[in-house]
């Protein structure tokens, strides 16, 4: 069953089984306006609360961009009004909603992912890119830097040195370079990123949902917490995982030499 939901014309959500596909719809470059940012935040909060959704794909509509980021024409007004702090905080709300979505989020990038658009892709758990995709954080060329979680997330994904290179120079990198440094997880032929991301999401949706959610939480915790804290959290969740119906089904299926039938509880 497929469910389509068009939200204010700027964003659409398509449901197929346990996979939801969120599509930015602000052509031609899917610029992240204030309204669109709020829609992304609200949409991911709703999806996270929906037990029927077990994986999410995030992509940009059209053929040119995942998202080219913020509207530079707004910068003079932000300087005049002194509203940049709230702009950053609004971006952090988007970041939190996507990153804390209970189920895994896969970004499908086919085209430009620039500035805030690249930051948005960083919020996802996994990133698939087409060969024609271009990535850049050019904010330094305008006297600023990535301020909607990018400066903190990028080093955790590609390492400190690569993050400094991308942010301090502001130069674009192509898909192959993005793959080499770990900015994306897979590069596919042009036009295939969305299909591959949805295939990944479908596989993830079939995996036992409780275990998948725990893996996401453990990895995210381990990126920032001391090792001892992460290990204790691992033990706690490991014990909880063994108490699930899916763990019992997995063990039974192994002993009976059959495929498991997970019920995601």
N, C-alpha and C positions, 0 to 999 in steps of 0.2 A: 504494500500500500504506500502510495506517495502522497504527502501532504505539502501543499505550497502555502506560504504565508508571506505576503508582500507588506513590508513595514515602511510606511511613509514614502515609498518609492526609492529609498536610499539603500535598502537592505532587504534581502529575501532569505527565507529559510525553507529548504526543501527537506522533507522527511521521507526516507525509504527504509522501512524496517526500523532497526535500532540505530541507524546512522542519520545524522542531521547535517546538511550542507548549508553553511552560511555564506551568502554571496554579497559582496559589496557592490552597490549599484549606483555609482556616482560618476558616470562617464564624462570624458574619455579616460581619465587617469585615476578615478576613485579617490579623489582628494578627501582627506579626513577632516570634514567640517565638524564644528562643535556638536551639531545635531546628530551626525553620523556616529561620532564617538559615544554619545549617550545611548544610541540605539544598540551599538555593539555591546556595551556594558549590560544593558537590560536584557538583551537577547541571550548572552552567555549565562547570566544569572538564572534565567528561566530554564535554559537547557540543563544546567547543572542540577536543578531541582526536579527534573523530569526523570523518573526511574526508567522510563521507556527508551531513553537515549543512552547509548553505551559508547558512542564515538562521534566526534564532530569533525567535519572538514571545513576549513576557512579559506576562501578564495576571493579573487576579484573578478567582477563581470567585465565583459568586453575582451578585446584582443591586444590591448596595449600595456596594461599594468595590473599587478596585484594591488598596489597603491603607491602613488608618487608622494605620499606624505601630506604635510600641511600646506595650506594656501599661503604662499609668501606675501601676497598682497595684504594679509592681515597683520604682518609684523609691525609696520609703522604705528598702527592703532594700538597694538599691544604695548609698545614702548611708551606711547603717549598716555595711555590709561594705567600703566603699571599693572597689567593683568596677567603677566607671564607666570606668576606663581600658581594661579588658579588653572592656567592652561596645563602646566606640568601636573598638578594634582588631578585634573580631569583625565589626563593620560594615564596616571597611576591607577585610577579607578578602572579604566579599560584593561590595563595590564593585570590587575588583580582578578577581574572577572574571568578573563581568558585563562590565566595561569591556574586559578583555583577551581576551574571547572572540574567536577568530580571525575569525568571520563576523559580519555586522551583526546587531544586536539591535533589534527594534522593540517598544516598549511600547504596549499597548492599554489605555487608561484609560477606564473607564465607571463613574463614581461618585466616591467619595472617594479622594483621594490626599493624605494628611496626614502631617506629620512624617517619620518614617522611611520611610513609604510613598511620599511624594513623592521623598525621597532615592533610593529604589530606582528610581523611574522615571527619575531623572537619570542613572543608570548606563547606560541604553540609548543607542543611537546616534540613534534617532528616536522621536518620541512622537505617537500619535494619540489624541485625546480625544473623548468624546461631549459633547453640549451640556450635559447635566446634571452633568457632572463639576465637582468643587470641589477647589481646591488650596490648601494652607496649610502653613506651617512655624511652628506655634504655640509652639515650645519656650520662647521668651523669656518667655511668660506663666507659665512654671513655674520661671523663674530660670536657665534653661540656654540652649543654642543647638543647631542641628543638628550632630551630632558623628560622623556616619558617612559623611563625605566631602561632605556638602551645603554646608558653608561654603566649600569650595574649588571644587566643581564648578559651583555655581549662578552665581557671577560670570562664569565662562567661558562660560556658556550665555546669560544674559540681560544681562550687564554688571554692573559694580560697583554703580551706583546702584540699579538695580532689585533686585539681590540684597540690598542693605542694607535697602531698604524691606520686602521680604518677610520678612526675618529679624528686623529690629528692631521692626516693628509686630506681626508675627504674624497679620495679618488675612488672611482667605480671599479668593481671587480666583476668578472663574468661568472657564469655558472660553474665552470670547471675549477676556477680558483676558489669559489665559494665552497665547493665540495672538498677541495684539498685542505682547507683550513678548518673544516667542520662547521661552517656556517649553515650548510644544508646537508641533508642526509642521503639524498639520491638525486641524480640528474637524469632526465628522460628526454625523449624527442619532443620538439615543439608541438603543442596541442595535446600532449599526453599527461601533463602534470595532474590535472583534476581527476582523470580516470585512475591514475596510479594512487593518488591520495585516497580516493574513495575505496579502492581495492584494499589498501592498508586499513582504512577505517572499518571496512567490513570484516576483515580478519580479526581486528581488535575487538569488535563488537561481539564476535563469536567466542572469544576467550572468556574465562570466568571473570565476571565484572568486579567482584570483590577483590580478587587477587590483583587485577589490573590497576584498580584504584589505589591499592596499597603500594604497589610498585611505584606509581607516580608520586605518591606522597613521600615515600622513603628516599627516592632519588632527589626530589626537590629539597627535602630536609637535609640530606647529606651534602648538598652543594654549599650550605651555609653553616651548619652546626658542627661543633667539635666532634671528632670521631667517636668518643665515648658516648655522647648523647645520641648520635645516629645509631650506634650499635644497640643501645638499650631500646630505642624505638623499634629497631628491627626485631628484636626478641619479642616485644609486646605484640607487634602485628603478626609475626610468624605464628605465635600461639593462637591468635584470633583466627588466622587463616585456616588453621587445622581444625577449627570448630565449625567450619562452614559446610553446608550440604555439598557444595561443589568439590571440596577436598575429599569428602567421603566417596563421591561419585568418581572422581579421578582415580582414587586408589582401587575402587571396585572394577572400573573399566580396565585398568592395567592388569589386574589379576585374571579378569575374564577375557583378556585379549580382544577387546572391542574399543570402538571410539567412544569417548565420554559424551554424555548428554548433559551439558551444564544448564543449570536453571538460574544462575547469577544470584545465588544467595547462600 
